[in-house]
Amino acid sequence: MRSAASSSCSRASRMARWRSRSVRTPNATTGLGLTIPALWWTGSSLPAPGPPVLDVGCGTGIAARQFQAAGCRVLGVEPDSRMADFARPSGVEVDVATFEAWDLAGRTFDAVIAGQA
């Protein structure tokens, strides 16, 4: 079993190949663009699986889908079950809860996002 220190170093070196930047995405509803931060892989191919991202208040999953398209594994937390039901068919995994009451259940995330429409 690896020590916590070697595990942290391994994760840090793996994540060193990711860099942050903003991307402009088309918005199908308004025709206008939406600028969101995204993680982009600087290597020739995406690692599998990509980094875990938590989307707080994910709503219908607009931002979550953009991060998934960039290769990230996204979990959304959304208090409105109707919004969560709308996001799920597009492939977004959603826990229905307020962020304050949500159970982390031992999961870890490399990034936390909170997109807003």
N, C-alpha and C positions, 0 to 999 in steps of 0.2 A: 504494500500500500504506500502511495506517495505521501510525503509530508505536505502540510498546508503551504509551506513556503515554496516548495518546488511546484505545487499545483498553481499557485499565484503567479510565479514566474512564467510558467508554461502559458497560462491564459494571457498574461501581458504580452508575451512575444507573439502569440497568435493574433491578438487584437491590434498589435502595432501595424499590421498590414491593412487595417481599416482606417479610413479617414473621413472626416465629416465635411459636407458641403451642402449647399442648397440646390434644389432642383425645381424647375418650373414645370408643372403638370397641367394638361388640359382639363377643364371642368366641363363635363358633358351637359350639365344643367344650364349653366350661364354662358358657356362658350369662352369665359375668361379663364385665365390661368390661376393656379394656386401655387404659391411658393412655400415649400416645406423643407425642413432639414432632412437629410437622408444619409445613411451610411453607405458608402460605396467601396467595393473591394478594389484594391489597387493592383492585384495580381491578374493573371491571365484568365482565371476561372474562379467562380465562387466556391467557398468551402461548403461542405454539407455536413451537418446543418449549419445555417448562418447564425449570427448572434441573436440571443433572445432579447426582445424589446417588449416593454409594457406600455400599452396605450391607455392612459387614464381618461375616462369619459369618452370612450371610442365612438359613441353614437352609432351611425350607420356603417362605420368602418372605412371612411374615405382615406384618412391618413394611414390607417393600418394596412390597407391594400397597397399603398405606395411603398411602405417599408417591406412588405412581402415581395413586391416586384423587384426590390433591390436585394433580395436573398435572405432577409431577416425572418426569424420565427417570431410571430407577434401574438401576444395575448392581450385582449381588451378587457377592461373593467368598465361596466356601464350600469347605472342604477335603473334605467328604464328598460324593462323586458321587451317592449315593442321595438325599441331601437336595436337591441341585441338580436332579436329575431330577424330583423332586416339585414344585419351585418353577417350573420352566420352562413347563409347560402352562398355568399361570395368567398367563403373559405376562412373567414376570421373566427378564431376561437374566442368566445366571450364568456366571462363570469359576470352574472348579474348581482351587483352589490354596489353600495357606495364605496368609494376608495377608503374611507375611514373605517368601515365595517368589514372590508374585504379581508379574507384569510390568505396570506402569502403562501402558507403551506410548505415552507421550506424551499420554494422556488427562488431562483436568482435571475437577474436581468442585467444586461450590459448597458441598456439605455432605457430611460423613461421618457415618454412623450405625452403631450396633452395638446392635441390639435383643436382648433376652434373654427366653426363655420361663421 
